Amino acid sequence: MNNSFYIVNSSSTISTINAALAAGENLLFTPGVYSYASTINVTKADTKIIGLGFATLIPTAGQTTISVADVGGVSISGLILDAGPVNSPTLLTVGTQGSTVSHASDPVSIDDVFFRVGGAEAGSVTDAFIDNSNNSILDDIWSWRADHGAGGGSWTADTAATGLTVNGNDVTAYGLAVEHYQQDETVWNGQGGTVIFYQNENPYDVPSQAAWMSNATQDGYPAFYIPNSVTTFQGYGMGSYSNFDVGPAIENAMGFQAPATSGVVFHDVFTVWLNNYGGIESVINGTGAAVSSTAPGPSNVVTSS
C-alpha cells in the first residue's frame, strides 16, 4: 500500500487526479465544490479517497463521477456526490457486475458518503450508487433525491430512478438511508446481504397514481426491493414512510418487496404515514397493516421470511 496522498484543491485537474491514482497515490480532497467533465478512475487496490469538510463532487458531462475497479481494500469517505446538469448513469460505481472475486480478506468500504440529486442545484442520475463489489461494507450512506431546494418538489426535475443497487454478494450496510427516488429506491440483487438500519421516505411529489406504478396492477414502488433470484438476506430495523403532498391520494402497495423464502428474513420492518394524502397499503409483500391519515402507524412486522 502506498501511504502518499495527492492533495486535491481548486487548481487540480481531472488528468492530474487520475495520473496520481494510476501511480498508486491516495487522494485527499480539501473542502470545496469540485466540478469535473470526466470520471475519476480508481484502479489500484487499497486506494484511499478522503474528503475534508464533506468536499462535494459534481459531474458536468453526464459521466459517472467515481468508478472503482474490481479490486480490494479501496476506502472512500467523507464526500458528497452531487448529480450534475446532464443525466449520469451513476455517481459512484464500485466493482464489476457479475464478478466472482471474493474480497473477504480486504473488503472495499464506503463510509460517510452522501449522494444528492437536487437540493443544492438541479441535477439528474439514473442510479446514484451501484455496488458490484463482493464483501463490501457500506457505513453511513445517505442517498437523497431532493424534496426541497433546487428542483425539489417537481416530478420532472431532479429525475432519478434508484438511489442504490447492490449486485455484490455478502455486502453489509450499516446506517443506510435512501429517500424520494422515483422507482425501486433500493435494489438488492446480491446474495448473503445484511442491512442494519434502513430509513426511507417515498417520493413526496408523485403527480398521479398512473405515473407511479411498478406494473399494471401494483401501486407504487417499494422502498427496498429484492428479486426472486436472491435466496439469502438479513435485514434489521428497516422503515419506510409516506408523505405524498401534491394532492392526489397516492397509494404504495408495499413498503418492502422480497422473496417469500426462509433464507430472506426481515426483523422489525415497518411503515409510517407522516402527513398529507394516501398511504402505504402493507409493510412487506402484502403483510402488515396499511398506514394512512386514519391509521398513521407505525405498522410493524416483527419477523418476515
Buried (B, 14 or more C-beta within 10 A) or exposed (E): EEEEBBEBEEEBEBEEBBEBBEEBBBBBBBEBEBBBEBBBBBBBBBBBBBBBEEBBBBBBEBBBBBBBBBBBBBBBBBBBBBBBBBBBEBBBBBBBEEBEEEBEEEBBBBBBBBBBBBBBBBBBBBBBBBBBBBBBBBBBBBBBBBBEBEBBBBBEBBBBBBBBBBBBBBBBBBBBBBBBBBBBBBBBBBBBBBBBBBBBBBBBBBBEBEEBBBEEEBBBBBBBBBEEEBEBBBBBBBBBBBBBBBEBEBBBBBBBBBBEBEEBBBBBBBBBBBEBBBBBBBBBBEBBBBBBEEEBBBBBBEEBB
